[in-house]
Amino acid sequence: MRRKQWCLSACDKDAAAQLAESGGLDPFLALLLTARGLTDEVEAEAFLSAEIQDFDPFSLADMEKAVERIAAAMENFERIAVFGDYDADGVTSTALLYSYLVSQGANVEYRIPDRMREGYGISCAAVQELAASGVSLIVTVDNGIAALQEVALAKELGVDVVVTDHHTPGEQLPDAVAVVNPHRKDCPSEFKAFAGVGVAFQLVCALEGDCDSVLHSYADLLAVGTLADVVPLIGENRAFVKKGIRRINAGARPGIEALKAVAGVADRPLTASNVAFTLAPRINAAGRIGSAETALQLLLCDNEQDAIELANETDILNKQRQAIETKISAEAIGQIEENPAVKYASVLVVSGEGWHPGVIGIVAARLTSQYGKPAVVIATDGETGKGSCRSIPGFSVYDALQSCEMLLTHFGGHPGAAGLGIATENIPALRDALDAYAKTAGLPFAQVHLDCKLNPAYINLTLLNSLSALEPCGCDNPVPTFGLYKLTLCAVKPVGEGKHLRLTLKKGAAEISAMLFSTSLGEFPYRIGDTVDLAVQIEKNVFRGEIKPSVHIKEMRFSDTDEENYLKSMRLYEKYRHGDTLNEKEISFLTPSRAFLLGVYKFMKTAGKFPFDMEVFCKRSGCPYKNAATAAVSFDVLTELQLLTQDENGAYLYAESTQKADLSASNILKTLAEKGA
């Protein structure tokens, strides 16, 4: 179900007016802050300034132990190994801690596991190799919280381990010298939402005894890792990223400058979104497709020419990643569309032999976005599989995996994203278990959150200035999204070789131009003259020195859509198609009458071709939105009876027939009748 539920933030206009007056703020900015729950003048000022308040790295459990052991190793010139991870958070964590230790004259090396050969996190083999090479202290960054066996082995071999991580701990912590993780149950730190690089940064601050100097040197690494790992941009994370964006725009690090050049963003100031969607994917691509060492060397590089060569390598790897991702996504979508047991399950679970484990997380995110439900993508290699999971707000995929951990060899992660290992033979059982868990726990509809309603007449430079005050934007502080209601569609123009659309819309005297990306004219269900609602984001566009607002459409719907009843109806249809048990009332509701079927048939006879969903059918045919599920069953019945066909893209086609349809020949109707009897 691709349709999202529109949720308008509650906003107290009186409170916004009071905040604007007391804080000397632009009224629209005050309205946005209020919509995000910031009604107190002091809280609003702290949010807007994004300064670090009362920062104390020693508030993290075991930080003193970690500092004491690392300081001793530095003083005695012991061999230290920084053990990281192959994603952008792990790479930046490694670069930050390694760079600092080098600057202090430590005898230090780094190690990042190969995704394909070694998998995630520190391994027993790696521990043995490091011990044999003379390493006496291993410091993990962005991993290690689940490494019980590996830390125990290190202890046996006389190697101390300091774990720094931000992933959810299990019931037992590793028996390390120190375990620094804000999610420990006994950790007194008030702020918990750090990325792995945020925890590594605090370790360095504790070692240095000063936050400002560390932030000055490493804020860019801190920002990239924090944004790449999609942790909440609130509290200290917001302050970190704001400082980091400034350092990135100042051009302080040759590796990041080279990365900006190959990404085509060197000539403009970057925002948090630019970093998250242009720089971070290239760093991630090195670890996904090639070696994460390429990205790490790029970040550590202080030579401009070397940096350019390394940045070009990461860009090539990113292009390869995109091609592999596109291929796997197509195969995954094919599995979904061809199998109702997969498509209509509450949680999508797909698998493929030989799928590249480095991109399955991106594919899972794409499926979640496209189908509006959690997705698990598993790359199998004979009898075993590695999976990556992505979820929607309100549904913890970590908790879901925990409920069926008996089927898994291992798992870990967050509510929104997780990884797993599984025997290939257990994949069907996992699909059933996750579906059952979701039905018990409750699966929310995917949502688009609107900060407030907006009159298109107020889309101007003043509004852009208000929006810039909310930067940096990201997880839990998203780019503002506005609801533009009851606009008349006036013109549609294909752009970008037909891949995108530029729409012209009016409301009263106000006329706007808005971009709808990744939608062709044939996929566009709206007509000139339709009254529509838009969920939009507004960005600054600089062209030939002139600054103008640029409107990007994120979601679109007919203004008169009965959204609640439509979504509930289609959720019932999914339940039916999945083969779940239905009660008598549900069966009766789903079963179309002869008159209803005739209405759908006549609609298709006139239309000839219908490539859209049931929401569009309801709008064009006059069918009540609450009967969308009945309409969907009707299309199934008419296709079964060969009165309709479907093309390769799923569009329904009217099939001319000289014979009168025999509804008693429909197995769909027979089955519904038997269940309802």
N, C-alpha and C positions, 0 to 999 in steps of 0.2 A: 504494500500500500504506500504509494509515493506521496500522497496528500498529507500535508502537515496541518496540525491544529494551530490556529492563530491565537496567541495569548497576549493581550494588551496589559502592560504593567499598570498596576493601580497607582494613581498619582493624585496627591492632595495639592490642589492648586493654591490653596491658602497657605499651606506650609511652604510651597515653592516661592510664593511672593514674600513671605517672611524671611526665608533664607536669602533671597536676592537682596532684600533691604539690609538685613543685619550683616551679611557678608560682603556687600558691595559687588554682587555678582550680576552678570548679564541674566535677565529673567529667564531666557530659554535654557541657559546652562543650569540655572537653579532648578528648572523643571526637570531636566535630565537627571540631575543628581538626586532629586527627590524621588523620581521614578525608580532609582537604584537603591533606595533606602537610606540615602544620606540627607537627613533633615537637620542634623545638628551642625551649627556653624563651625565648631572646632573639628569635627570629623570631616566635614567637607573641605576645610582648609588643609588638613593633613593629607587627604586624598589627592587634592589638586597639586600640592607641593611635592608629593611623593618623596619626602625626605625620610631617611632611616631614623626611627625614633627608638631610643633606649635599646640599642642593639647590643646583645650580650651573647656571644657564641658559647660561653660556658653554661648557659641555661640548658644546653643539650646534654642529656645523660652521657656519662663516660668521656666527655670532652677533656676533662683534666687528665684522665688516664691516657688518652690518645696523645695529647700534647707532651706529656712527660716521657712516654716511650719514644716518640719520634724525635724529640729534642735530644734524648740520650743517644739515639742512633746517629744523629747528625754530629754530636760532639765527639763520639768515638769513631767516626768515619766508617760506621757499619754500612754494608751494602743494603740499600733499600730498593724495593720494587713497588712501583705504583701500578696496580692492576685495575684496568678500566673496562669499558664496554665498547662495542662497535657502533652504537648509534650516536647521534649528535650530542646528546646529553653526556654519554660516557666519554666521547672523544674530548669535549670541552672540559669535562671534569679532570681527565688525565692531563690535558695540556696545562690547566691551571695549577694543579698541585705539583706536577713535574717541573714546570717553569719556576715556580717559587722555590722548590728545594734546590734546583740548580743554582738559582741566584744566591742561595745561602751557602753554597759550596758543598752541598751534600753529595755523597757517593750514591747516586740514584740512577735507576733505569726505569723504563716503562714497559708494560706488556698489555696488549689488547688481543683477546682471543679472535681467531678466525671463525667467522660465523658458520661457514660450511663444515670445517674440519673439527672445531672444538665446541661450537655452540655458545650459549650465553653463560657468562659468569666464570669464576675461577674453578678450575678442575683439579682433580687429584694429580693428573699427569703434569699440569702446569706447576703445581706445588712441588712435585718431585724434581722437575727441571730447575726451578728457581733455587731450591735447597742445594742441589748439586753444584750450582754455579756460585755458591757462596753467599746468597741472599740470606740475611738473618731477620729481616723485617719486611712483611708485605702489608701495604696499605691499599685496601680496595676502595674504588670510587664508583658509585652508581651500580654496585652489585655486592654480593657477599652475605646478605641477610639470611639467605637460605642455605649457605654453604656449611652445614653442620659437619659433614664428613670431611670436607676439604680442610677446614680449620683444625679439626681433630688430627688429621694427618700431619699438617704443618707443625702442630705442637709436638707430635711424636718425633719429628725430624729436627726439632730444636729451632724452628722458625716461628717467631711471633707474628701475629696478625692483628692489625687494626682495621675494623670494618667501618666504612662510611657508606651509607646507602639511604634510600628514601622509599624503597618498596615495602609493601605491607609485610611485617614480620609474622612468622608462624608462632605456634605456642611455645617453641623452644628457640632461644637465641644461640648463635654460635659461641663456643667456648674460646673467645678471643680475648686479647689483652684489653681491648675496648670495642664496644659496638655503638657507634654514633648513628642514630636513626631517630628522627623526630616522631616516628610512628610507634616507637616502643611504648608500651602501656605505662611504664614508669618514667617517661621522659617529661620533665617539667616545662619544656619550652612551650610558650603559648601559641606560637605560630608553627604549623605543621606542614604546610603545603609546598615545601621546597622541592625543587628538582634535585637530581644527584649532584649537579654542579653547584647548587646552592649549599648543600651540606659540605662539599669539598671547600667551597669558599669560606665557610665559617671555620673549618679546621685551619685554614691558612691564616685567617684573622686571629684565631686563638694562638697560633704559633708566633705570629708577628707581634701580637699585643696591640694592634691598631687596625681599625677597619678602614679608615679613609685612604691610607696609602695603598692598601690591598685593592680597594675598589678602584682607585685611580689606575692601577696597573692592569687589572684583570676584568674590569666591568664589561668589556666587549665579549669576552668568553662567557662570562656569567649570563649575559643577555641572550646570546645565541642558544646556549644549552637550555636555559629556562623556557624560552619560546618554543624550541624544538620539541620539548617534552610535554608541552601543552598543560602545564600546571597552572593553577589559578593566579592571575595577575592582580593580586590584592596584597595588602600589607607590605612586607619586606620585598616580596618578589616584584611588586610594582616599582619600588624604589630602585631595586637592582637593574631592572630593564631600562628604566628611564635614564639612569646614568650610563648604562651600556650603549644605548642608542646614540647618545651624545658622543661617546668615544668612537663608535663605528663611523659616525658621520665626520668625525675629526680626522679620520684616515690614519689612526695610530698604529695599526698592525698591518704589515705588508701582505700577509696571507689573506686577510679579509678584504683588503683593497683589491687584490688580484681576483678574488672570488666575486666581488662586486662588478669588476670589469667583464668577466666572462658571462655573468648573469644579465648584463646589459643595464645595470642600475647605478653605474658609477657617476653619472652626471646629475644625480638628484638626491636630495636628503631622503634617507630611509625612515620608514615608520616600523613599528613592531610587526605589522602585517607583512611588510616587504621582507623583513628579515626571516619571518616564519615561512614564507612561501617562495623565497628565491634563494637565500643563502643556506638555510638549514637543510633543505632537501638535497643540495649538492654535497654537503658534509655527510649526510645520511647515506647517500648513494655509494660513497666509497666503501663503507662497511657492509652495505647490502649486496653489492655486485662484485667489488674487488677487495681491496684490503683497506681497513680503517686507518692503517698507518699512513696512507697517502694523505688523508684529511688531517691527521695529527701532525705530520711533518709540515703541511701547509700552514697550520695555525702556529707552529713553533718557528717557522721560517722567518729570518730577518734579512734575507736577500731578495730584492725586488724581482730579478730575473728568474731565480729559482721558484719564487712564489707564483709567477705567471705560468711556468711550466706545470707546477703541481695543480694550480687552479684549472688549467686546461684538461688535465687528467681527470679531475673530479667532474668536470662538465661533460666529458665523454662518457664517463661512468653513469652520470645522471641521465643522459640520452638513452644509454643501454637499458637502464632501469625503467625508463618510461616505456620503451618498446616491449620489454618483458611483462611489465605490469598490464599493458593494454591487451596483450595476448592472453594472459591468465584471467584477466577480468572478463574477456569475451567467453572463455571456456566456463568460468564460474557462472556467468549469467545464463549461458546455455543450459547448464545443469539445473539451475533454478527454474527456468521457464519450461523445461521439458518434464519436470517431476513435481506434481502437486504436493507430494509428501514433504518436499524440500521447500517449495515456494510458499506454501501456506502454513508452515510451522511458525511458531512464535519467535523462534531464533533460527536464523539461516545457518546451516552447516553444510559446507561444500568441501570437497577434497579432490586432489589430483596427483597422480603419480608424476614425479619429476618436476612439479612446480617449484620455482625458486623460493626457498625459505626467506630470502632477503626482501621480497616485495609483498609477501602475503598480508602483512599488516596494512599496507596501503590499499590492497585489494579489498580487505575487510572494511576499511573505512569508506571506500567507494560504494560497496554493497549496502552498508548501513545508510549512507546518504540517499542512495537510489530507492531502496525499499522501505526505509523508515523503521527498521527494526534491527536488533543486535545481529551481528554476523560473526561466524567462526570460519576461517579459511585454513585448511590443513594441507600441507605439502607432505605427501607420502613417499617413502622410499622403501619399497618392499613391505615388510611387516610392521614398520614403525612410521609415525607421522609427527610432524611439528606443526603446531597450530598457532594462529594469532587471532585475537578477538577484539572487536570494537563494539561499543554499545551506544545507547541513546540516554539522555538525561533522565534520571528517575529509575533506572534499572542497572543494578550492579552486576556486571559480568563476572567480577571476582567472586561475589557471593554465589552466583549461579554455578560457577565451576566448583566451588567448595562443596556445593550440595551433591555433586556427582564425582568427587575426587577418587572414588574407588575405581572409576573407569580410566583414570589418567595415571601416567607414570610420574608426572610432576606438573605443577602450574604455579603461576605467580602473576602479580601485576596490581592493577588499580580497579576501581569501580567502572571506569570508562574504557580501559584497555588492559589486555592480559595476554599471556602466552601459555602454551601447554604442550605436553608430550603425551602421545597416546599410541596404543597398539592399533594398527589399521583395522583389525577385525572389530574393534570397539566403537568405530565411528558411528554406525547406525544407532547403537545404544546411547551414545552421547547425544545424538540429535533428539531422540525420544526423551531422554532425561532432562535436557535443557528446555524442551517444549513443555514438559510437565511442570518443571520448576516455575517457568514464566507464567503459566496459567494459574498456578497457586499463588505466586508472589504478586501477580498482577503486572501486565505489560502496558505502560502508558503509550499514548499516541506520540509519535514524533512531533515536535513543536517548533514553531517559529515565534520568537519572543519580540514583541514590539515595545520600544521604549515609550512611544506616545503617538497619537494621531498628529498629522501635519498637513496644513493647508499648502498646496504646491506654490502658492503665491509667496510663501516665506522661504523658499529655497534660494538663498543668496549668500554673499560673502560674509555677512554677519553671522549666519548660521554656521558657515565653515569655521569661523574663529571659535565659536562655542564648542564645536566638535573637537577641535585640536586640543582643547584644554583637558579632554578626557584621555588623551594618549599617555602612556602606551596602552593599547587595547589588545585583548586576547581572552583566554579562558577566564570566566567569571567576571571579566570586565570587557565584554564584547564590543566590537564596533557598533555604535548605535544603529538600530533598525527602526524605521518609521513606517507607520501605516498611512497610506494615501487612499482615501475612500471615495467611491462614486465618481471616478473619472471616466470620461468618454474617450474611447479609442478612436483616433482620427486618421492615423496613417501608420503603415508598417513598411519598413525598408530593410531588405537583407543587406548585410555588410560582412566583410571578412570572408569573401568567397562563398557567401550564403550560409556560413556557420553560425552567425549571430544575427540579431535583429535590433534595429533602432525604431523605437515606437514614439509616436507623437500623441500626446493625450491632453485633454482640456478639462478644467473644472471652473465654471464661470468664465471670468476673463483671463484666468491664468492658463498658460500653455507651457508644457514641459516636454523635453526630449529625454528618453530613458533607454538604457541599453539592457537587452535581455541576451545574455551570453549562452552559448552552447545549445541553441534552439534554432532549427531551420524553419523555413516558411511552412513546410509540409507537416512539421511537428507542432505548429502553433494553432491552438484550438479556437482562438478568438477572431471575431469579425469586426470590421469597421462599424462603428456605432454601438458596440457593446459597452455596457457600463461595468467597470471592473474596479477591484481594489488591488493595490500594490503594496508589498512589503519591500522597502528600498533601503539601500545604504548610499550615503552621499559622500563623495570624495573630492579632493582638490585636484583640478586638472589645469596644468600650466602649458599653454601653447603660445609660442612666440612672445613670451613674456607676459601674457595676459592670464590671469587666474579666474577660472570659472568653476562653478559646481558641476560635478558629473554624477548623474543619477544611475545607479545600478540596481536592477530588479532582482531580488532574491526569491520571491514567491509572488504568485499572481492568482487571482480567483475572480469568479463572477460576483458582483456585489450582492446579489440576492441569494447566494448559496446558503442552504440550511446545513451549516457545517457539522454541527453536533450529530444530527440524525444521519447525515451521509456517512460520517466516520463510523458510527455505531453499526450502521447497516452493512458496510463493507467488512467490518471486523467479523460480523456474523457469517458473511459469505466465505471469508477465509476459514472460519471454524468448520463450515460445511465441507469446503473443498479439501481440508486436511483430513477429513474422515472422523472428526470428533463426534461424540454422542450429542444429539440434539433432543430437546424436549418437544412435545407436541405443538406448542405454540410457535416455536422457532421453525419447525417443519412447515406448518401451515403458512407462516409468513413468507418463507422462501419459495413455496410452490406457486408458479404463475398460473393464472386462470387462462382459459382459451382466449378470452377477450384481451388479456394482457399480452399474450404471445402474438396475437394478431396485430396489436398496436406496435409492437417492436418490429414485426415483419414488415408492416406498411412503412414504418420509418426507414428501414433499410432499403426497401424498394425505391423510395424517393431519393435517399442519400446515395445509393449505389456502393459507396465505400465509407467506412467509418473507422479511422485510425486512433480514436481517442478513448478516454476512460469513461466510466459510468457517470461521473459528475457532469461531464460534457453532454452525455446522452440525456441525463435528466433535464439539463438546461434547454437543450434544443428540442426535446420531445414534449416537454411539459410534465414529465413524470415526476411525482413527488420525490424529493431527495431521500426520504426515509425508505423508499422502495428501490433504492439502488441495488440491493442484494437480489431482489426479485428480478430486476432487469438483467443482472449479470447471469443468473440462472437461465433466463430466457434466451440470452445469446448462446449459452452452452447448448440448450435444447435445439435451437434452430440450426446450429452448426452440426450437431449430432444427426439431425434429420436431413442434412445436406441442403438445407434451404439457404444457408450462409456458408461461406468458406473463409479461411484466413490466409493471408499472404505470409511471406517469410518474416515480415516485421510485426506480425500479430494483428494487422488491420483486418477488420471484418469486411467481407465483400458479399454483395447480394448475388445469389445464384438463381438464374432464371429457371423455372420449373413449370412444366405443363400439367403435372400431376398434383392432385390435392394431398396435402400433408396428412399423414395418419399419426396423430399424437400418441395413440396407444403403442406405437412402435418405439417410443422414446424410453430407453432404459433409465435415463435420469429421472423422468417423471414416475416411472414404475417404482424405482428405489425409494423416492420420496414418499410415494403413496404407501408403500409397505412399512416404512419407518413410522409413518404417521398413523398407521392403523391401530 
